Every structure is written in C-alpha cells, then in structure tokens.
Amino acid sequence: MAVVQPTNRSVESYKGLHLYHGDISNCSMRVRMTLIEKGLDWTSHHLDLRKKENISENYFGINPNGLVPTLVHDGVVHIESNDIIDYLDRTFPDPPLRAPGNEGEVLEWLRLAGSVHVPAIKPYVYATMIQKKVKKTAEEQRKYDSLQKNVELKDFHSKHAGSAAFEEKDLVRSKEILADCFGKLDAALDGEDWIMGDRFTLADISWIPVFFVLTGCGYPFEGYRNIIRWAKSFNDRKSYREGILQWCPDFSKV
C-alpha cells in the first residue's frame, strides 16, 4: 500500500475521500472508475495537466512524485493508482471487484500495468502525442527539475525537455513491451467476457484506461480480436462513461 506522509499538511484535515486527478491521465481514469463502481462520494480536485498545474510546490507537497492521481482518505495520502484501487476495494468491499479464489491473479494484472507504465505506456503516449502538444518552457523545466526527486521520472522527462524528443529506440522498446502485454491480455480474454472470466474486476479497471488512451494515440489493436470484443463490452458501463468519457471524450483530440 503506497501511503506517504505529506509535507503539505493541509490535506491531513480532509474528511472523506478526496481525489487529485487529471482528465487525460489513464491512471486517474482507473481510480475514477473504481469510485463510480463502488458508488462512493468523493471530492474532486482536478489538475489541468496541459497547464502543468501539478508542477507546484503545493502539489509536490502532497504527492512527492508530482503525479496524479492522489487519494486522500480522512487525511491519509495514498499514491500509485493500482495501489489506490486495491485499497478502495479492500476498504469498501461492496460491491466486490475481486475474483473469489483468484485474487492473486487480479493483483498480478494490476502489478503488470504498473510495471510497464513508465517504460512503455508513457513513452508511447508522449512520443506519439503529448510531447508535440504539451511542451515545458525553460522556466517550467527548471521548476520541475527542482521539485522532482524521483530519478526514473526525472530521466523520463529529460528525454523530451526543450527541443529534445524521444529516440526511435525508446519507441521501439515501448512497442515491444506493449505487444507482449497485449498478447497476454488477448489470450486471457479468449472465450471470456472479462479478464477474470465472467466477473468484472480491478483487472479490467486497470487495463481499460490503457486501451482507451493508446487507441487515441493510434496504437494498432487490429490484430487483437479478443481485446477489441472486450472493449465493445465496456462502452455502455457507467464507470466507463462517467469515469473516462465524461472527463476525456476523445483522447486523440487532447
């Protein structure tokens, strides 16, 4: 469970569920979906990532990585989206979003999504779309570098700082990792409604936003017939409509 002690102590007085999130963030999408699936009341603290509202001393004082989402529950700060949705399902178990007798596999799907986020998902999204549209000024880059202490994230953002761009090898590696992941996902969905069979779980919630965002970036899903079928099945789900489409109707137009 990723719980951090904030240096911005103001959030410690919060009561109930408060979510710092970004409309276009796939990690924020999965937490919004979980909150909606649970029917929970929550207070929204939206940060416009296009305007770099997350790059501030105030927000880094809440989340030391400067990333969204951050969940504050009764003054306790939780970071890392897959840890957050696992926490929400444990804390508010009705309705359950686990697979009875197979919880370990559900958590493995969450772990996989988290493990490929920086090495594969972020590079693909940034290289194909974000770095063209959301550039940091020299002053913004200096501010980010002064606030960011996470070496992995600092290295990632240095690759598109100023006039720099991701190298072809970064995109090639990203595609290799994603192809491996989607091959596993397509196989898991063969003959099944959801990743864990006939039950909608956190595993689906973890991967639905990834599919949505990468589709908006032009990722070629044509060869994954089971994933395409799965995607059609969540189009009418309330948590998808309100947790993703309501905030980001079309990622390709970000």
PyRosetta script that sets phi, psi and omega in degrees:
from pyrosetta import init, pose_from_sequence

init()
pose = pose_from_sequence("MAVVQPTNRSVESYKGLHLYHGDISNCSMRVRMTLIEKGLDWTSHHLDLRKKENISENYFGINPNGLVPTLVHDGVVHIESNDIIDYLDRTFPDPPLRAPGNEGEVLEWLRLAGSVHVPAIKPYVYATMIQKKVKKTAEEQRKYDSLQKNVELKDFHSKHAGSAAFEEKDLVRSKEILADCFGKLDAALDGEDWIMGDRFTLADISWIPVFFVLTGCGYPFEGYRNIIRWAKSFNDRKSYREGILQWCPDFSKV")
pose.set_psi(1, 123.0)
pose.set_omega(1, -176.2)
pose.set_phi(2, -90.5)
pose.set_psi(2, 88.8)
pose.set_omega(2, 176.8)
pose.set_phi(3, -108.0)
pose.set_psi(3, 133.7)
pose.set_omega(3, -179.3)
pose.set_phi(4, -124.6)
pose.set_psi(4, 155.2)
pose.set_omega(4, 175.8)
pose.set_phi(5, -93.5)
pose.set_psi(5, 113.1)
pose.set_omega(5, -176.5)
pose.set_phi(6, -74.2)
pose.set_psi(6, 147.0)
pose.set_omega(6, 170.6)
pose.set_phi(7, -87.9)
pose.set_psi(7, -20.6)
pose.set_omega(7, 171.5)
pose.set_phi(8, -86.0)
pose.set_psi(8, 92.7)
pose.set_omega(8, -169.9)
pose.set_phi(9, -73.6)
pose.set_psi(9, -7.7)
pose.set_omega(9, -177.1)
pose.set_phi(10, -60.2)
pose.set_psi(10, -31.2)
pose.set_omega(10, -176.5)
pose.set_phi(11, -73.6)
pose.set_psi(11, -15.2)
pose.set_omega(11, -178.7)
pose.set_phi(12, -68.2)
pose.set_psi(12, -14.6)
pose.set_omega(12, 178.2)
pose.set_phi(13, -90.8)
pose.set_psi(13, -4.0)
pose.set_omega(13, -178.1)
pose.set_phi(14, -65.8)
pose.set_psi(14, 137.9)
pose.set_omega(14, 174.2)
pose.set_phi(15, -110.4)
pose.set_psi(15, 142.0)
pose.set_omega(15, -179.2)
pose.set_phi(16, 80.5)
pose.set_psi(16, -158.8)
pose.set_omega(16, -176.0)
pose.set_phi(17, -100.5)
pose.set_psi(17, 124.8)
pose.set_omega(17, 177.2)
pose.set_phi(18, -124.9)
pose.set_psi(18, 131.6)
pose.set_omega(18, -178.3)
pose.set_phi(19, -122.1)
pose.set_psi(19, 120.8)
pose.set_omega(19, 168.7)
pose.set_phi(20, -90.1)
pose.set_psi(20, 123.7)
pose.set_omega(20, -172.2)
pose.set_phi(21, -153.4)
pose.set_psi(21, 165.8)
pose.set_omega(21, 176.6)
pose.set_phi(22, -123.2)
pose.set_psi(22, 141.0)
pose.set_omega(22, -176.8)
pose.set_phi(23, -60.1)
pose.set_psi(23, -39.7)
pose.set_omega(23, -174.3)
pose.set_phi(24, -93.1)
pose.set_psi(24, 1.5)
pose.set_omega(24, -178.3)
pose.set_phi(25, -81.8)
pose.set_psi(25, 120.9)
pose.set_omega(25, 179.5)
pose.set_phi(26, -65.6)
pose.set_psi(26, -30.0)
pose.set_omega(26, 177.8)
pose.set_phi(27, -68.3)
pose.set_psi(27, -37.8)
pose.set_omega(27, 176.0)
pose.set_phi(28, -66.7)
pose.set_psi(28, -36.2)
pose.set_omega(28, -178.7)
pose.set_phi(29, -58.2)
pose.set_psi(29, -42.7)
pose.set_omega(29, -176.6)
pose.set_phi(30, -68.7)
pose.set_psi(30, -31.7)
pose.set_omega(30, 177.6)
pose.set_phi(31, -73.3)
pose.set_psi(31, -41.3)
pose.set_omega(31, 176.6)
pose.set_phi(32, -59.8)
pose.set_psi(32, -42.9)
pose.set_omega(32, 178.6)
pose.set_phi(33, -59.4)
pose.set_psi(33, -42.7)
pose.set_omega(33, -178.6)
pose.set_phi(34, -65.5)
pose.set_psi(34, -43.7)
pose.set_omega(34, 178.0)
pose.set_phi(35, -59.3)
pose.set_psi(35, -40.0)
pose.set_omega(35, -179.9)
pose.set_phi(36, -71.5)
pose.set_psi(36, -42.3)
pose.set_omega(36, 177.2)
pose.set_phi(37, -58.4)
pose.set_psi(37, -35.3)
pose.set_omega(37, -178.7)
pose.set_phi(38, -82.4)
pose.set_psi(38, -13.0)
pose.set_omega(38, -177.1)
pose.set_phi(39, 67.9)
pose.set_psi(39, 33.2)
pose.set_omega(39, -175.6)
pose.set_phi(40, -91.8)
pose.set_psi(40, 146.5)
pose.set_omega(40, 172.9)
pose.set_phi(41, -83.7)
pose.set_psi(41, 136.1)
pose.set_omega(41, -179.7)
pose.set_phi(42, -148.6)
pose.set_psi(42, 151.8)
pose.set_omega(42, 179.0)
pose.set_phi(43, -97.7)
pose.set_psi(43, 126.0)
pose.set_omega(43, -177.5)
pose.set_phi(44, -88.2)
pose.set_psi(44, 131.8)
pose.set_omega(44, 170.9)
pose.set_phi(45, -123.5)
pose.set_psi(45, 86.5)
pose.set_omega(45, -174.4)
pose.set_phi(46, -81.9)
pose.set_psi(46, 133.8)
pose.set_omega(46, 176.2)
pose.set_phi(47, -114.4)
pose.set_psi(47, 125.0)
pose.set_omega(47, 179.4)
pose.set_phi(48, -80.7)
pose.set_psi(48, 105.5)
pose.set_omega(48, -177.0)
pose.set_phi(49, -69.1)
pose.set_psi(49, -25.9)
pose.set_omega(49, 178.0)
pose.set_phi(50, -65.1)
pose.set_psi(50, -32.7)
pose.set_omega(50, 179.2)
pose.set_phi(51, -93.6)
pose.set_psi(51, 5.4)
pose.set_omega(51, 179.0)
pose.set_phi(52, 57.0)
pose.set_psi(52, 39.0)
pose.set_omega(52, -179.3)
pose.set_phi(53, -67.7)
pose.set_psi(53, -14.2)
pose.set_omega(53, 177.2)
pose.set_phi(54, -80.7)
pose.set_psi(54, -14.1)
pose.set_omega(54, -178.1)
pose.set_phi(55, -92.4)
pose.set_psi(55, 79.2)
pose.set_omega(55, 179.9)
pose.set_phi(56, -149.7)
pose.set_psi(56, 153.0)
pose.set_omega(56, 177.2)
pose.set_phi(57, -60.2)
pose.set_psi(57, -35.9)
pose.set_omega(57, -179.5)
pose.set_phi(58, -60.7)
pose.set_psi(58, -47.4)
pose.set_omega(58, -176.9)
pose.set_phi(59, -77.4)
pose.set_psi(59, -38.6)
pose.set_omega(59, 175.9)
pose.set_phi(60, -62.1)
pose.set_psi(60, -22.4)
pose.set_omega(60, 175.9)
pose.set_phi(61, -74.1)
pose.set_psi(61, -16.0)
pose.set_omega(61, 176.2)
pose.set_phi(62, -96.8)
pose.set_psi(62, -50.8)
pose.set_omega(62, 177.0)
pose.set_phi(63, -116.9)
pose.set_psi(63, 111.0)
pose.set_omega(63, -174.3)
pose.set_phi(64, -63.5)
pose.set_psi(64, -13.9)
pose.set_omega(64, 176.8)
pose.set_phi(65, -95.3)
pose.set_psi(65, -8.2)
pose.set_omega(65, -179.6)
pose.set_phi(66, 69.8)
pose.set_psi(66, 17.5)
pose.set_omega(66, -177.3)
pose.set_phi(67, -99.4)
pose.set_psi(67, 157.8)
pose.set_omega(67, 167.6)
pose.set_phi(68, -109.4)
pose.set_psi(68, 149.0)
pose.set_omega(68, 7.0)
pose.set_phi(69, -92.1)
pose.set_psi(69, 165.3)
pose.set_omega(69, 167.2)
pose.set_phi(70, -131.8)
pose.set_psi(70, 129.4)
pose.set_omega(70, 176.1)
pose.set_phi(71, -105.4)
pose.set_psi(71, 129.9)
pose.set_omega(71, 172.6)
pose.set_phi(72, -113.9)
pose.set_psi(72, 115.4)
pose.set_omega(72, -179.0)
pose.set_phi(73, -116.8)
pose.set_psi(73, 110.7)
pose.set_omega(73, -177.8)
pose.set_phi(74, 49.9)
pose.set_psi(74, 44.9)
pose.set_omega(74, 174.9)
pose.set_phi(75, 84.9)
pose.set_psi(75, -4.1)
pose.set_omega(75, 179.2)
pose.set_phi(76, -98.9)
pose.set_psi(76, 130.5)
pose.set_omega(76, -173.9)
pose.set_phi(77, -95.8)
pose.set_psi(77, 125.0)
pose.set_omega(77, 178.8)
pose.set_phi(78, -117.5)
pose.set_psi(78, 133.1)
pose.set_omega(78, 177.0)
pose.set_phi(79, -124.1)
pose.set_psi(79, 171.7)
pose.set_omega(79, -178.0)
pose.set_phi(80, 74.1)
pose.set_psi(80, 109.7)
pose.set_omega(80, -169.2)
pose.set_phi(81, -57.4)
pose.set_psi(81, -41.7)
pose.set_omega(81, -178.1)
pose.set_phi(82, -70.6)
pose.set_psi(82, -32.1)
pose.set_omega(82, 173.4)
pose.set_phi(83, -67.4)
pose.set_psi(83, -37.1)
pose.set_omega(83, -179.4)
pose.set_phi(84, -65.7)
pose.set_psi(84, -45.7)
pose.set_omega(84, -177.6)
pose.set_phi(85, -69.8)
pose.set_psi(85, -31.2)
pose.set_omega(85, 174.4)
pose.set_phi(86, -65.8)
pose.set_psi(86, -43.1)
pose.set_omega(86, 178.0)
pose.set_phi(87, -60.9)
pose.set_psi(87, -45.0)
pose.set_omega(87, -179.2)
pose.set_phi(88, -62.2)
pose.set_psi(88, -39.1)
pose.set_omega(88, -179.0)
pose.set_phi(89, -71.0)
pose.set_psi(89, -32.0)
pose.set_omega(89, 177.8)
pose.set_phi(90, -75.3)
pose.set_psi(90, -37.5)
pose.set_omega(90, -175.3)
pose.set_phi(91, -78.4)
pose.set_psi(91, -35.1)
pose.set_omega(91, 179.7)
pose.set_phi(92, -123.4)
pose.set_psi(92, 78.8)
pose.set_omega(92, -169.5)
pose.set_phi(93, -73.8)
pose.set_psi(93, -2.4)
pose.set_omega(93, -178.8)
pose.set_phi(94, -119.7)
pose.set_psi(94, 121.4)
pose.set_omega(94, -3.5)
pose.set_phi(95, -77.6)
pose.set_psi(95, 148.5)
pose.set_omega(95, -177.6)
pose.set_phi(96, -72.7)
pose.set_psi(96, 143.4)
pose.set_omega(96, 177.7)
pose.set_phi(97, -120.6)
pose.set_psi(97, 33.6)
pose.set_omega(97, 176.7)
pose.set_phi(98, -117.0)
pose.set_psi(98, 173.0)
pose.set_omega(98, 176.5)
pose.set_phi(99, -110.1)
pose.set_psi(99, 112.8)
pose.set_omega(99, -177.9)
pose.set_phi(100, -53.9)
pose.set_psi(100, 128.0)
pose.set_omega(100, 178.4)
pose.set_phi(101, 79.6)
pose.set_psi(101, -4.0)
pose.set_omega(101, -177.7)
pose.set_phi(102, -138.9)
pose.set_psi(102, 35.8)
pose.set_omega(102, -177.3)
pose.set_phi(103, -62.7)
pose.set_psi(103, -35.6)
pose.set_omega(103, -178.6)
pose.set_phi(104, -58.6)
pose.set_psi(104, -39.0)
pose.set_omega(104, 179.8)
pose.set_phi(105, -69.8)
pose.set_psi(105, -37.2)
pose.set_omega(105, 176.2)
pose.set_phi(106, -59.2)
pose.set_psi(106, -48.1)
pose.set_omega(106, -179.0)
pose.set_phi(107, -65.8)
pose.set_psi(107, -28.8)
pose.set_omega(107, 177.1)
pose.set_phi(108, -67.7)
pose.set_psi(108, -37.0)
pose.set_omega(108, 176.1)
pose.set_phi(109, -64.7)
pose.set_psi(109, -37.9)
pose.set_omega(109, 176.8)
pose.set_phi(110, -66.2)
pose.set_psi(110, -42.8)
pose.set_omega(110, -179.8)
pose.set_phi(111, -62.3)
pose.set_psi(111, -41.5)
pose.set_omega(111, -180.0)
pose.set_phi(112, -62.7)
pose.set_psi(112, -45.6)
pose.set_omega(112, 179.1)
pose.set_phi(113, -60.2)
pose.set_psi(113, -40.6)
pose.set_omega(113, 179.1)
pose.set_phi(114, -68.7)
pose.set_psi(114, -37.4)
pose.set_omega(114, -175.4)
pose.set_phi(115, -70.8)
pose.set_psi(115, -25.8)
pose.set_omega(115, -177.9)
pose.set_phi(116, -100.4)
pose.set_psi(116, 1.6)
pose.set_omega(116, -175.0)
pose.set_phi(117, -61.1)
pose.set_psi(117, -55.1)
pose.set_omega(117, -177.8)
pose.set_phi(118, -76.2)
pose.set_psi(118, -42.7)
pose.set_omega(118, -179.0)
pose.set_phi(119, -75.3)
pose.set_psi(119, -18.5)
pose.set_omega(119, -174.6)
pose.set_phi(120, -131.3)
pose.set_psi(120, -53.1)
pose.set_omega(120, -174.2)
pose.set_phi(121, -68.5)
pose.set_psi(121, -51.5)
pose.set_omega(121, -179.8)
pose.set_phi(122, -60.6)
pose.set_psi(122, -45.6)
pose.set_omega(122, 179.0)
pose.set_phi(123, -59.6)
pose.set_psi(123, -40.7)
pose.set_omega(123, -179.2)
pose.set_phi(124, -65.2)
pose.set_psi(124, -45.3)
pose.set_omega(124, -178.6)
pose.set_phi(125, -65.0)
pose.set_psi(125, -45.2)
pose.set_omega(125, -179.1)
pose.set_phi(126, -68.0)
pose.set_psi(126, -44.4)
pose.set_omega(126, -176.5)
pose.set_phi(127, -65.8)
pose.set_psi(127, -35.7)
pose.set_omega(127, -176.3)
pose.set_phi(128, -89.9)
pose.set_psi(128, -20.9)
pose.set_omega(128, -174.7)
pose.set_phi(129, -144.1)
pose.set_psi(129, -56.9)
pose.set_omega(129, -166.0)
pose.set_phi(130, -66.0)
pose.set_psi(130, -43.1)
pose.set_omega(130, -175.5)
pose.set_phi(131, -64.4)
pose.set_psi(131, -20.9)
pose.set_omega(131, 178.5)
pose.set_phi(132, -78.2)
pose.set_psi(132, -26.5)
pose.set_omega(132, -170.8)
pose.set_phi(133, -112.0)
pose.set_psi(133, -26.2)
pose.set_omega(133, -176.1)
pose.set_phi(134, -122.8)
pose.set_psi(134, 83.8)
pose.set_omega(134, 179.8)
pose.set_phi(135, -98.6)
pose.set_psi(135, 145.9)
pose.set_omega(135, 175.4)
pose.set_phi(136, -90.5)
pose.set_psi(136, 139.2)
pose.set_omega(136, 170.9)
pose.set_phi(137, -71.1)
pose.set_psi(137, 168.2)
pose.set_omega(137, 178.4)
pose.set_phi(138, -59.7)
pose.set_psi(138, -38.0)
pose.set_omega(138, 179.7)
pose.set_phi(139, -67.2)
pose.set_psi(139, -42.4)
pose.set_omega(139, 178.4)
pose.set_phi(140, -64.1)
pose.set_psi(140, -38.5)
pose.set_omega(140, 178.9)
pose.set_phi(141, -65.8)
pose.set_psi(141, -41.0)
pose.set_omega(141, 178.1)
pose.set_phi(142, -63.5)
pose.set_psi(142, -40.5)
pose.set_omega(142, 179.6)
pose.set_phi(143, -64.6)
pose.set_psi(143, -43.9)
pose.set_omega(143, 178.9)
pose.set_phi(144, -61.3)
pose.set_psi(144, -46.3)
pose.set_omega(144, -178.6)
pose.set_phi(145, -62.2)
pose.set_psi(145, -33.2)
pose.set_omega(145, -179.4)
pose.set_phi(146, -74.2)
pose.set_psi(146, -29.2)
pose.set_omega(146, -177.7)
pose.set_phi(147, -89.0)
pose.set_psi(147, -34.7)
pose.set_omega(147, -172.1)
pose.set_phi(148, -81.6)
pose.set_psi(148, 122.6)
pose.set_omega(148, 178.4)
pose.set_phi(149, -108.1)
pose.set_psi(149, -12.0)
pose.set_omega(149, -179.3)
pose.set_phi(150, -75.5)
pose.set_psi(150, 114.7)
pose.set_omega(150, -174.0)
pose.set_phi(151, -63.0)
pose.set_psi(151, -41.8)
pose.set_omega(151, -178.9)
pose.set_phi(152, -62.0)
pose.set_psi(152, -44.7)
pose.set_omega(152, -179.6)
pose.set_phi(153, -70.3)
pose.set_psi(153, -36.6)
pose.set_omega(153, 178.8)
pose.set_phi(154, -64.1)
pose.set_psi(154, -42.5)
pose.set_omega(154, 178.0)
pose.set_phi(155, -64.8)
pose.set_psi(155, -41.5)
pose.set_omega(155, 179.7)
pose.set_phi(156, -59.6)
pose.set_psi(156, -49.6)
pose.set_omega(156, -175.3)
pose.set_phi(157, -73.6)
pose.set_psi(157, -19.9)
pose.set_omega(157, 176.6)
pose.set_phi(158, -68.1)
pose.set_psi(158, -22.3)
pose.set_omega(158, -177.0)
pose.set_phi(159, -73.8)
pose.set_psi(159, -15.5)
pose.set_omega(159, 177.4)
pose.set_phi(160, -129.5)
pose.set_psi(160, 25.1)
pose.set_omega(160, 178.0)
pose.set_phi(161, -75.3)
pose.set_psi(161, 141.6)
pose.set_omega(161, 178.3)
pose.set_phi(162, 60.1)
pose.set_psi(162, -124.2)
pose.set_omega(162, 180.0)
pose.set_phi(163, -92.9)
pose.set_psi(163, 3.3)
pose.set_omega(163, -179.0)
pose.set_phi(164, -71.4)
pose.set_psi(164, 158.3)
pose.set_omega(164, 177.9)
pose.set_phi(165, -144.7)
pose.set_psi(165, 158.5)
pose.set_omega(165, 178.5)
pose.set_phi(166, -62.7)
pose.set_psi(166, 139.9)
pose.set_omega(166, 178.3)
pose.set_phi(167, -78.3)
pose.set_psi(167, 160.1)
pose.set_omega(167, -179.6)
pose.set_phi(168, -58.4)
pose.set_psi(168, -35.3)
pose.set_omega(168, -179.0)
pose.set_phi(169, -65.1)
pose.set_psi(169, -31.1)
pose.set_omega(169, 177.6)
pose.set_phi(170, -66.4)
pose.set_psi(170, -42.3)
pose.set_omega(170, -179.7)
pose.set_phi(171, -70.5)
pose.set_psi(171, -38.6)
pose.set_omega(171, 178.0)
pose.set_phi(172, -61.4)
pose.set_psi(172, -46.0)
pose.set_omega(172, 179.3)
pose.set_phi(173, -63.5)
pose.set_psi(173, -41.1)
pose.set_omega(173, 177.7)
pose.set_phi(174, -59.2)
pose.set_psi(174, -45.5)
pose.set_omega(174, -179.0)
pose.set_phi(175, -64.3)
pose.set_psi(175, -38.1)
pose.set_omega(175, 179.2)
pose.set_phi(176, -63.3)
pose.set_psi(176, -45.1)
pose.set_omega(176, -179.8)
pose.set_phi(177, -64.8)
pose.set_psi(177, -44.8)
pose.set_omega(177, -178.7)
pose.set_phi(178, -64.8)
pose.set_psi(178, -40.1)
pose.set_omega(178, 179.2)
pose.set_phi(179, -61.4)
pose.set_psi(179, -39.4)
pose.set_omega(179, 178.2)
pose.set_phi(180, -65.3)
pose.set_psi(180, -44.3)
pose.set_omega(180, 179.6)
pose.set_phi(181, -63.5)
pose.set_psi(181, -45.8)
pose.set_omega(181, -176.4)
pose.set_phi(182, -73.4)
pose.set_psi(182, -24.8)
pose.set_omega(182, 172.2)
pose.set_phi(183, -64.5)
pose.set_psi(183, -42.6)
pose.set_omega(183, 178.0)
pose.set_phi(184, -66.1)
pose.set_psi(184, -41.9)
pose.set_omega(184, -179.1)
pose.set_phi(185, -65.4)
pose.set_psi(185, -43.5)
pose.set_omega(185, 180.0)
pose.set_phi(186, -63.0)
pose.set_psi(186, -39.0)
pose.set_omega(186, 178.7)
pose.set_phi(187, -66.5)
pose.set_psi(187, -40.0)
pose.set_omega(187, 179.9)
pose.set_phi(188, -65.1)
pose.set_psi(188, -30.0)
pose.set_omega(188, -177.3)
pose.set_phi(189, -87.7)
pose.set_psi(189, -3.6)
pose.set_omega(189, -178.0)
pose.set_phi(190, -61.7)
pose.set_psi(190, 114.5)
pose.set_omega(190, 179.7)
pose.set_phi(191, 75.5)
pose.set_psi(191, 8.8)
pose.set_omega(191, -176.9)
pose.set_phi(192, -120.6)
pose.set_psi(192, 150.3)
pose.set_omega(192, 176.8)
pose.set_phi(193, -74.4)
pose.set_psi(193, -41.1)
pose.set_omega(193, -176.7)
pose.set_phi(194, -130.3)
pose.set_psi(194, 172.3)
pose.set_omega(194, -175.5)
pose.set_phi(195, -58.4)
pose.set_psi(195, -37.1)
pose.set_omega(195, -179.3)
pose.set_phi(196, -99.7)
pose.set_psi(196, 22.7)
pose.set_omega(196, 177.8)
pose.set_phi(197, 103.6)
pose.set_psi(197, -123.5)
pose.set_omega(197, -176.6)
pose.set_phi(198, -93.8)
pose.set_psi(198, 5.5)
pose.set_omega(198, -177.9)
pose.set_phi(199, -113.8)
pose.set_psi(199, 127.9)
pose.set_omega(199, 174.4)
pose.set_phi(200, -75.3)
pose.set_psi(200, 124.8)
pose.set_omega(200, -173.7)
pose.set_phi(201, -133.9)
pose.set_psi(201, -178.2)
pose.set_omega(201, 174.9)
pose.set_phi(202, -58.3)
pose.set_psi(202, -27.6)
pose.set_omega(202, 178.7)
pose.set_phi(203, -60.3)
pose.set_psi(203, -44.6)
pose.set_omega(203, 177.8)
pose.set_phi(204, -64.9)
pose.set_psi(204, -43.5)
pose.set_omega(204, -179.0)
pose.set_phi(205, -61.8)
pose.set_psi(205, -34.6)
pose.set_omega(205, -179.8)
pose.set_phi(206, -69.6)
pose.set_psi(206, -34.0)
pose.set_omega(206, -173.9)
pose.set_phi(207, -100.0)
pose.set_psi(207, -20.9)
pose.set_omega(207, 178.8)
pose.set_phi(208, -58.0)
pose.set_psi(208, -47.8)
pose.set_omega(208, 179.0)
pose.set_phi(209, -62.8)
pose.set_psi(209, -33.2)
pose.set_omega(209, 177.6)
pose.set_phi(210, -62.5)
pose.set_psi(210, -45.7)
pose.set_omega(210, 177.8)
pose.set_phi(211, -60.5)
pose.set_psi(211, -45.8)
pose.set_omega(211, -177.6)
pose.set_phi(212, -60.0)
pose.set_psi(212, -49.3)
pose.set_omega(212, -176.7)
pose.set_phi(213, -68.1)
pose.set_psi(213, -43.9)
pose.set_omega(213, -179.1)
pose.set_phi(214, -68.3)
pose.set_psi(214, -33.0)
pose.set_omega(214, 174.4)
pose.set_phi(215, -60.9)
pose.set_psi(215, -42.1)
pose.set_omega(215, 178.1)
pose.set_phi(216, -64.9)
pose.set_psi(216, -22.3)
pose.set_omega(216, 178.1)
pose.set_phi(217, -92.4)
pose.set_psi(217, 3.8)
pose.set_omega(217, 177.0)
pose.set_phi(218, 84.6)
pose.set_psi(218, 19.2)
pose.set_omega(218, 179.3)
pose.set_phi(219, -63.5)
pose.set_psi(219, 135.3)
pose.set_omega(219, -176.1)
pose.set_phi(220, -81.1)
pose.set_psi(220, 94.1)
pose.set_omega(220, 178.9)
pose.set_phi(221, -90.6)
pose.set_psi(221, 2.3)
pose.set_omega(221, -172.5)
pose.set_phi(222, -55.4)
pose.set_psi(222, -31.7)
pose.set_omega(222, -176.7)
pose.set_phi(223, -82.7)
pose.set_psi(223, -0.6)
pose.set_omega(223, -177.9)
pose.set_phi(224, -110.6)
pose.set_psi(224, 82.6)
pose.set_omega(224, -172.4)
pose.set_phi(225, -65.0)
pose.set_psi(225, -34.0)
pose.set_omega(225, -179.7)
pose.set_phi(226, -71.7)
pose.set_psi(226, -37.0)
pose.set_omega(226, 177.3)
pose.set_phi(227, -66.0)
pose.set_psi(227, -41.7)
pose.set_omega(227, 179.1)
pose.set_phi(228, -62.3)
pose.set_psi(228, -42.0)
pose.set_omega(228, 177.9)
pose.set_phi(229, -64.2)
pose.set_psi(229, -43.9)
pose.set_omega(229, 177.9)
pose.set_phi(230, -58.6)
pose.set_psi(230, -43.1)
pose.set_omega(230, -178.2)
pose.set_phi(231, -61.2)
pose.set_psi(231, -37.9)
pose.set_omega(231, 179.4)
pose.set_phi(232, -65.2)
pose.set_psi(232, -28.7)
pose.set_omega(232, -175.1)
pose.set_phi(233, -74.9)
pose.set_psi(233, -21.2)
pose.set_omega(233, 179.9)
pose.set_phi(234, -100.7)
pose.set_psi(234, 2.0)
pose.set_omega(234, -179.3)
pose.set_phi(235, -58.7)
pose.set_psi(235, -34.8)
pose.set_omega(235, -177.3)
pose.set_phi(236, -98.4)
pose.set_psi(236, 6.0)
pose.set_omega(236, -178.7)
pose.set_phi(237, -76.0)
pose.set_psi(237, 135.0)
pose.set_omega(237, -176.6)
pose.set_phi(238, -56.3)
pose.set_psi(238, -43.9)
pose.set_omega(238, -176.9)
pose.set_phi(239, -65.3)
pose.set_psi(239, -29.5)
pose.set_omega(239, 177.0)
pose.set_phi(240, -73.7)
pose.set_psi(240, -45.8)
pose.set_omega(240, -179.4)
pose.set_phi(241, -63.5)
pose.set_psi(241, -46.3)
pose.set_omega(241, -173.9)
pose.set_phi(242, -89.4)
pose.set_psi(242, -25.1)
pose.set_omega(242, -178.6)
pose.set_phi(243, -89.7)
pose.set_psi(243, -22.5)
pose.set_omega(243, -179.2)
pose.set_phi(244, -121.1)
pose.set_psi(244, -64.1)
pose.set_omega(244, -172.2)
pose.set_phi(245, -63.4)
pose.set_psi(245, -34.8)
pose.set_omega(245, 179.7)
pose.set_phi(246, -64.1)
pose.set_psi(246, -32.3)
pose.set_omega(246, -178.5)
pose.set_phi(247, -93.2)
pose.set_psi(247, -31.5)
pose.set_omega(247, -175.1)
pose.set_phi(248, -145.1)
pose.set_psi(248, 81.3)
pose.set_omega(248, -174.7)
pose.set_phi(249, -59.0)
pose.set_psi(249, -32.3)
pose.set_omega(249, -175.6)
pose.set_phi(250, -151.7)
pose.set_psi(250, 104.1)
pose.set_omega(250, -176.4)
pose.set_phi(251, -66.0)
pose.set_psi(251, -24.6)
pose.set_omega(251, -179.7)
pose.set_phi(252, -66.7)
pose.set_psi(252, -14.0)
pose.set_omega(252, -179.6)
pose.set_phi(253, -106.7)
pose.set_psi(253, 13.7)
pose.set_omega(253, 179.0)
pose.set_phi(254, -58.6)
pose.dump_pdb("model.pdb")
